Amino acid sequence: MTTKRAWLDEGLRVVAEESVGALRIDRLAEALGVSKGSFYHHFGGGMRGYQQELLAHYERQHTYRFIDVVESADQTPTEKLQLLRRMVIDDESEQPRLEVNIRSWAAQDSEVRRVLERVDATRIEYLRSLWRDVSGDAEEAVLMGRLLYVVLIGAHHVLPQLDTKSIDDLYGFVLAPALRRQQ
């Protein structure tokens, strides 16, 4: 039997590679090699219930998982910031369109928008707190938290979309002078 997690992972893959419009029970079941009954076993609320759980899974896997790993690392604040950078870049190389497609979905669905607003706020706040630990400057940390996040989100929306190396280069460019000041 396929696990609930497998259904959710497959859903994120579909959203990343295509769009939320491609989320169909029969298609997900076929990709997982199981019957549609397996879907209803795990998601009694049908597709809408699945989508709600998919968004919670997205939030856990693409926000809180990163924070948990970085916070559990016995490293300096600067090393934590660099670890987060590497994790985000690695994630971008695996699912580069996920953020864009989630944001497109949020533009059409107020519930998704509320989830995405919470995700954005959590991510920006975490970047702010990391930068506060690096710089010791609370006002600068607010700006740097926003800037680092906007670099990532904006990189997805320019055409052609920036590849992961280009995004990493931008982070290096933004962070290098600021980190040199801290030494």
C-alpha positions as CSV (number, residue, x, y, z in Angstrom):
1,M,0.0,0.0,0.0
2,T,1.2,3.5,-0.8
3,T,1.7,5.9,2.1
4,K,0.0,9.2,2.6
5,R,3.5,10.8,2.3
6,A,3.9,9.2,-1.1
7,W,0.7,10.8,-2.3
8,L,1.8,14.2,-1.0
9,D,5.3,13.9,-2.5
10,E,3.8,12.9,-5.8
11,G,1.4,15.9,-5.6
12,L,4.3,18.3,-5.0
13,R,6.1,16.8,-8.0
14,V,3.1,17.3,-10.2
15,V,2.6,20.9,-9.1
16,A,6.3,21.5,-9.6
17,E,6.5,20.0,-13.0
18,E,3.1,21.1,-14.4
19,S,0.6,23.0,-12.2
20,V,-2.1,22.5,-9.7
21,G,-4.5,21.9,-12.6
22,A,-2.7,18.7,-13.3
23,L,-3.6,17.3,-9.8
24,R,-6.1,14.6,-10.6
25,I,-6.8,11.5,-8.5
26,D,-6.6,9.1,-11.4
27,R,-3.4,10.6,-12.6
28,L,-1.8,10.5,-9.2
29,A,-2.9,6.9,-8.6
30,E,-1.5,5.9,-12.0
31,A,1.9,7.5,-11.2
32,L,2.0,5.7,-7.8
33,G,0.8,2.4,-9.3
34,V,-2.2,2.1,-7.0
35,S,-6.0,2.4,-7.2
36,K,-8.0,5.5,-6.6
37,G,-9.4,3.7,-3.5
38,S,-6.0,4.2,-1.9
39,F,-6.4,8.0,-2.4
40,Y,-9.8,7.9,-0.5
41,H,-8.3,5.7,2.2
42,H,-5.8,8.5,3.0
43,F,-7.8,11.5,2.0
44,G,-11.5,11.1,2.9
45,G,-12.1,14.8,2.2
46,G,-11.6,14.2,-1.5
47,M,-9.5,16.5,-3.7
48,R,-10.0,19.6,-1.6
49,G,-9.0,17.8,1.6
50,Y,-6.0,16.5,-0.3
51,Q,-5.0,20.0,-1.5
52,Q,-5.2,21.2,2.1
53,E,-2.9,18.5,3.3
54,L,-0.6,19.0,0.3
55,L,-0.2,22.7,1.3
56,A,0.6,21.6,4.9
57,H,3.1,19.2,3.5
58,Y,4.6,21.9,1.2
59,E,5.0,24.1,4.3
60,R,6.6,21.4,6.3
61,Q,9.0,20.2,3.6
62,H,9.9,23.6,2.1
63,T,10.0,25.8,5.2
64,Y,10.1,24.1,8.6
65,R,12.3,21.2,7.5
66,F,15.0,23.8,6.5
67,I,14.6,25.7,9.7
68,D,14.8,22.5,11.8
69,V,18.0,21.3,10.1
70,V,19.7,24.7,10.3
71,E,18.7,25.1,14.0
72,S,19.9,21.7,14.9
73,A,23.3,22.4,13.4
74,D,26.0,23.2,16.0
75,Q,27.4,26.1,13.9
76,T,28.0,29.8,14.1
77,P,25.2,32.1,12.8
78,T,27.2,32.7,9.6
79,E,27.7,29.0,9.0
80,K,23.9,28.5,9.6
81,L,23.2,31.1,7.0
82,Q,25.5,29.4,4.5
83,L,23.9,26.0,5.3
84,L,20.5,27.4,4.6
85,R,21.7,28.9,1.4
86,R,23.0,25.5,0.3
87,M,19.8,23.7,1.3
88,V,17.7,26.2,-0.7
89,I,19.9,26.0,-3.8
90,D,19.8,22.2,-3.7
91,D,16.0,22.3,-3.3
92,E,15.7,24.7,-6.2
93,S,17.7,22.3,-8.4
94,E,15.2,19.5,-7.6
95,Q,12.0,21.4,-8.0
96,P,12.7,24.8,-9.6
97,R,9.1,25.6,-10.6
98,L,7.4,24.6,-7.4
99,E,7.4,28.1,-5.8
100,V,6.2,29.7,-9.0
101,N,3.3,27.2,-9.4
102,I,2.3,27.5,-5.8
103,R,2.3,31.3,-6.1
104,S,0.1,31.0,-9.3
105,W,-2.3,28.8,-7.4
106,A,-2.4,31.3,-4.5
107,A,-3.4,34.1,-7.0
108,Q,-6.5,32.1,-7.7
109,D,-7.4,30.6,-4.3
110,S,-7.7,32.7,-1.1
111,E,-7.0,29.7,1.1
112,V,-3.8,28.9,-0.7
113,R,-2.9,32.6,-0.5
114,R,-3.3,32.6,3.3
115,V,-1.0,29.6,3.5
116,L,1.6,31.2,1.3
117,E,1.4,34.5,3.2
118,R,2.2,32.5,6.4
119,V,5.0,30.6,4.6
120,D,6.5,33.9,3.4
121,A,6.3,35.5,6.8
122,T,7.9,32.5,8.5
123,R,10.7,32.4,6.0
124,I,11.4,36.2,6.1
125,E,11.3,36.1,9.9
126,Y,13.8,33.2,10.0
127,L,16.1,35.0,7.6
128,R,15.8,38.2,9.8
129,S,16.6,36.3,12.9
130,L,19.6,34.6,11.3
131,W,20.9,37.9,10.1
132,R,20.3,39.5,13.5
133,D,22.5,36.8,14.9
134,V,25.2,37.4,12.3
135,S,25.2,41.2,12.4
136,G,23.8,42.2,15.8
137,D,21.9,44.9,14.0
138,A,18.1,44.6,14.3
139,E,17.2,47.2,11.7
140,E,19.7,45.8,9.2
141,A,18.3,42.3,9.9
142,V,14.8,43.3,8.8
143,L,16.1,44.6,5.5
144,M,18.5,41.7,4.9
145,G,15.8,39.2,5.7
146,R,13.5,40.7,3.1
147,L,16.3,41.1,0.6
148,L,17.5,37.5,0.8
149,Y,14.0,36.3,0.3
150,V,13.1,38.6,-2.5
151,V,16.2,37.5,-4.4
152,L,14.9,33.9,-4.3
153,I,11.3,34.7,-5.2
154,G,12.2,37.3,-7.8
155,A,14.7,34.9,-9.5
156,H,11.7,32.7,-10.3
157,H,9.8,35.4,-12.0
158,V,12.2,36.9,-14.4
159,L,12.2,35.5,-17.9
160,P,14.1,33.4,-18.7
161,Q,14.0,32.0,-15.1
162,L,17.4,32.1,-13.4
163,D,19.0,28.7,-13.0
164,T,20.3,27.6,-9.6
165,K,23.9,28.6,-10.2
166,S,22.8,32.1,-11.1
167,I,20.7,32.3,-7.9
168,D,23.6,31.0,-5.8
169,D,25.8,33.6,-7.5
170,L,23.4,36.3,-6.5
171,Y,23.3,35.2,-2.9
172,G,27.1,35.2,-2.9
173,F,27.2,38.7,-4.3
174,V,24.7,40.0,-1.8
175,L,26.2,38.2,1.2
176,A,29.9,38.6,0.6
177,P,30.3,42.3,1.4
178,A,27.9,42.1,4.4
179,L,29.7,39.1,5.8
180,R,33.1,40.7,5.3
181,R,31.9,43.6,7.4
182,Q,31.1,41.2,10.2
183,Q,34.7,39.8,10.4
